[in-house]
Amino acid sequence: MKIESAAGEFGFDLEKLDLKDDGIVLTGKMGVWEAETTMTSADLRKILVMVLGKPGAWGYLFKLLMGARKEAAGK
């Protein structure tokens, strides 16, 4: 994952996902720094509405799912 900001461009390597009372917690590293972000249910709904409302995203999600199925079948 890549994060771009006025401070620069940073890679974010996702290492762990946890479910907690206040949402989904993503833990990883951004460069040399350990980083954690919490996604609330409102954040997740917002992302889903944005993705599902963008027609091009449907094709991307379909390709992603089909690629994952092929990869799982090959193992």
VOSERO-908413 format. One record per residue (C-alpha): residue number from 1; residue in one letter; y, z, x. Coordinates in Angstrom, 1 decimal, padded with zeros to 4 digits, always signed. Example, Ala and Ser with C-alpha at 12.3 -4.5 7.8 and 13.67 -1.06 7.14 Angstrom:
<rs>
@tidren 1; roke a; Y -004.5; Z +007.8; X +012.3
@tidren 2; roke s; Y -001.1; Z +007.1; X +013.7
</rs>
This chain:
<rs>
@tidren 1; roke m; Y +000.0; Z +000.0; X +000.0
@tidren 2; roke k; Y +003.5; Z -000.7; X +001.3
@tidren 3; roke i; Y +006.7; Z +001.2; X +000.6
@tidren 4; roke e; Y +010.0; Z -000.5; X +001.2
@tidren 5; roke s; Y +013.3; Z +001.4; X +001.1
@tidren 6; roke a; Y +016.7; Z +001.5; X +002.8
@tidren 7; roke a; Y +015.1; Z +003.7; X +005.4
@tidren 8; roke g; Y +012.6; Z +001.0; X +006.3
@tidren 9; roke e; Y +009.1; Z -000.3; X +005.5
@tidren 10; roke f; Y +006.2; Z +002.1; X +005.6
@tidren 11; roke g; Y +002.5; Z +001.6; X +005.0
@tidren 12; roke f; Y +001.0; Z +004.2; X +002.7
@tidren 13; roke d; Y -002.8; Z +004.7; X +003.3
@tidren 14; roke l; Y -004.2; Z +006.3; X +000.2
@tidren 15; roke e; Y -006.9; Z +008.9; X +001.1
@tidren 16; roke k; Y -007.6; Z +010.9; X -002.0
@tidren 17; roke l; Y -007.0; Z +011.1; X -005.7
@tidren 18; roke d; Y -007.1; Z +014.4; X -007.6
@tidren 19; roke l; Y -006.7; Z +015.2; X -011.3
@tidren 20; roke k; Y -004.6; Z +018.3; X -011.9
@tidren 21; roke d; Y -002.9; Z +019.8; X -014.9
@tidren 22; roke d; Y +000.4; Z +018.2; X -014.1
@tidren 23; roke g; Y -001.1; Z +014.7; X -013.5
@tidren 24; roke i; Y -002.8; Z +012.5; X -011.0
@tidren 25; roke v; Y -002.2; Z +013.5; X -007.4
@tidren 26; roke l; Y -002.3; Z +010.8; X -004.8
@tidren 27; roke t; Y -002.7; Z +012.0; X -001.2
@tidren 28; roke g; Y -002.4; Z +009.9; X +001.9
@tidren 29; roke k; Y -000.4; Z +009.1; X +005.0
@tidren 30; roke m; Y +002.9; Z +007.2; X +005.2
@tidren 31; roke g; Y +003.1; Z +006.3; X +008.8
@tidren 32; roke v; Y +002.5; Z +009.5; X +010.7
@tidren 33; roke w; Y +003.5; Z +011.8; X +007.8
@tidren 34; roke e; Y +001.1; Z +013.2; X +005.3
@tidren 35; roke a; Y +002.3; Z +012.4; X +001.8
@tidren 36; roke e; Y +001.5; Z +013.4; X -001.7
@tidren 37; roke t; Y +002.8; Z +012.1; X -005.0
@tidren 38; roke t; Y +002.1; Z +013.3; X -008.5
@tidren 39; roke m; Y +001.9; Z +010.8; X -011.3
@tidren 40; roke t; Y +002.5; Z +012.4; X -014.7
@tidren 41; roke s; Y +001.0; Z +011.1; X -017.9
@tidren 42; roke a; Y +004.4; Z +009.6; X -018.8
@tidren 43; roke d; Y +004.5; Z +007.9; X -015.4
@tidren 44; roke l; Y +001.0; Z +006.4; X -016.0
@tidren 45; roke r; Y +001.9; Z +005.2; X -019.5
@tidren 46; roke k; Y +005.1; Z +003.6; X -018.1
@tidren 47; roke i; Y +003.1; Z +001.8; X -015.4
@tidren 48; roke l; Y +000.5; Z +000.6; X -017.9
@tidren 49; roke v; Y +003.2; Z -000.7; X -020.3
@tidren 50; roke m; Y +004.9; Z -002.5; X -017.5
@tidren 51; roke v; Y +001.6; Z -004.1; X -016.2
@tidren 52; roke l; Y +000.2; Z -005.0; X -019.6
@tidren 53; roke g; Y +003.6; Z -006.4; X -020.7
@tidren 54; roke k; Y +003.7; Z -008.9; X -017.8
@tidren 55; roke p; Y +001.5; Z -011.9; X -018.5
@tidren 56; roke g; Y +000.8; Z -012.7; X -014.8
@tidren 57; roke a; Y -000.6; Z -009.2; X -014.3
@tidren 58; roke w; Y -003.5; Z -009.9; X -016.7
@tidren 59; roke g; Y -004.8; Z -012.7; X -014.4
@tidren 60; roke y; Y -004.3; Z -010.5; X -011.4
@tidren 61; roke l; Y -006.2; Z -007.6; X -013.0
@tidren 62; roke f; Y -009.0; Z -010.0; X -014.1
@tidren 63; roke k; Y -009.4; Z -011.4; X -010.6
@tidren 64; roke l; Y -009.4; Z -007.9; X -009.2
@tidren 65; roke l; Y -012.1; Z -006.7; X -011.6
@tidren 66; roke m; Y -014.3; Z -009.8; X -011.0
@tidren 67; roke g; Y -014.0; Z -009.4; X -007.2
@tidren 68; roke a; Y -015.0; Z -005.7; X -007.5
@tidren 69; roke r; Y -018.0; Z -006.7; X -009.7
@tidren 70; roke k; Y -019.1; Z -009.4; X -007.2
@tidren 71; roke e; Y -018.7; Z -006.9; X -004.3
@tidren 72; roke a; Y -020.7; Z -004.3; X -006.1
@tidren 73; roke a; Y -023.5; Z -006.8; X -007.0
@tidren 74; roke g; Y -023.7; Z -007.9; X -003.3
@tidren 75; roke k; Y -024.4; Z -004.4; X -002.1
</rs>
